[in-house]
Amino acid sequence: MFDLNKADEIYIRKLKEDPEFAQQLIKHWRNNMPEQYSRRMYEEEYGCHIVDESMYNTGLMYIKDEKDRLLDPWSKEDIMRVVRNYTDIDKEDFYDFDIAMMANIFKGDFYHRVNDSTKVILMALDALKDNDFPYFDSSERAYQWVLAHMKKDSINS
């Protein structure tokens, strides 16, 4: 497998040899990996959020219930029907996929105790609005949860 540290050394050397190397590399990535490139640019502009069905569905594959079974998720539409009664999603720092993911994460963690879908969804909503979360912007919490599980899965593969 390729060595990331060695790749960094090559990059630094190439950059010293040719100041345009970084721009050429970016153009190469944009042309050959458009999805990754556009996702990264969106993250730069808007923060790290679950912005499409693909990442949302990937995240759902990691959610388990209290008995360690894959979760039967609530639909995004049902979740948003509840959320819209309590907040104007267009004025929030997170997106509908973010809240749907977080609601299903909370379903897996708490529904067996609370057993009230509205309360669990509102707990998830509160978690995304929690501004004093210390590790990253709280509105990015659902994205970071999915990313952490994807990284863990790739390490274990």
N, C-alpha and C positions, 0 to 999 in steps of 0.2 A: 504494500500500500504506500501511497505517497506520504511524505513527511512534511507536515505543516510548517515546522520550524525551518526546514531547508527551503521550502517554497517562499517563506518570508525573506530569507537571505537572498534568494534569486531576485525577488521583487525589488529589494533595496538596491542591489547591484545594478539591475536593469534601469531603475529610475535614475541612478547616478550617471549611467551611460547615456540615457536619453530622457530628458525632462518631459517629453510628450508620451512616454510609455504608459503612464497612468490613464491618460485620456484614451489612448489606443486600446488599452485593456477594457476600459468601460464600454467603448463602442463594440468591442468583440463580445462582451457579456450581454449587452443590449440586443445584439443581433442573434446570438446563439442561445440565450437563456432569457427570452422576453418576459416570461411569467415571474421568474425570480427577480429580475431587474425592476419590473414595474411594482412588484410587491414591496421591494426595498425602498423605492422612491416614495410610495404611498406611506410607508412607515416613517420616513423622514419628514414628510409633510403633515401627516395626521396622527402620528403615534402608532402604536402596535395594537391592531384590532383584528378581530375575525371579520373579514370583509366579504367572504364569498362562501358559497355552499360547500365547496370542496374542503376547505379547512374546517368548517363547521362539522361536516360529516366525519372527517378524520378525528376530530376531538371527541365526538360522540362514541367512537369505538373504544375509548379509554375509560369511560365512566362505568363504574360498577356500583352495585347496591351493597347493602350491609352484609349480604351473604356471599359477596365476591362474585356475583353473577353480572354479566353484561346488562346494563340498564335498558329498560324499555322506555325511551325518552318521551317527554311531552313534546307535542308539536310546537314549532316556532310560532305558528298562528295562535294557538291556544295561550301560549305564554304572553304574546304581545297583546292579546285581548285583555288580559289582567293588567299588564304593565300600563297600558294606555289609560286605565282608570286612575292611575296614581302619579303619572308623570308625563310630560311632553317629551317624547324620545328625541325629537328634533332639536331640543335645547340641551341635551345631555352630551357628555364627552365620550360616550360609548355608543355602539350601534346595536341594531336589533339582533344580529348574530351574537354579539357579546353577551347581551342579557339572556338570550335563549340558551347559550352554552352555560353560563353561570347558573341559571335556574335548574338546568339538568344536572350539573355538578352538585348543587345543593339538594336536589331530589335524591341523588344517590347517597349523599351523606346524612340527610336529616329527615327525609319523608317518613321513614319507618318510625320515627319518634313523634314528629309533629302531625303527620297524617292530614294535613290541610294544604292543598296545592297553592292557594292564594298566599298563605303565610310563608311558605317555602319560597315562592317566587318573589315576594316582597323582601325576604331575607337576602336573596341574591341581588336584588335591586339595591338594597342598602349597602351590600358589600362593594358594588361598583361605584357607589357614591361616597365611600369612606375615604376622605381626603388625607387622613393621617397614616395610611398604610405605608410602612417605612421602606420597602424594597424597590418598588417601581410605582408609577402612576396607577392608582387604584382602578381607573377606568380601563387599564390594560390587563387587569388580573385574569380575565378569561383567556386572553391570548397567551399570556405567560404560562398558564396552567397547561394549555394544549402543547405549547412549545416544549415545556419541561417533560411532558410525557412522550413526545415524539423523540426527544434527545435520549431519554432513558431507554426507549424501545430500540433505537438505533445502536446504542452501546451494548445492549443485551443480545442483539442479533448476531 
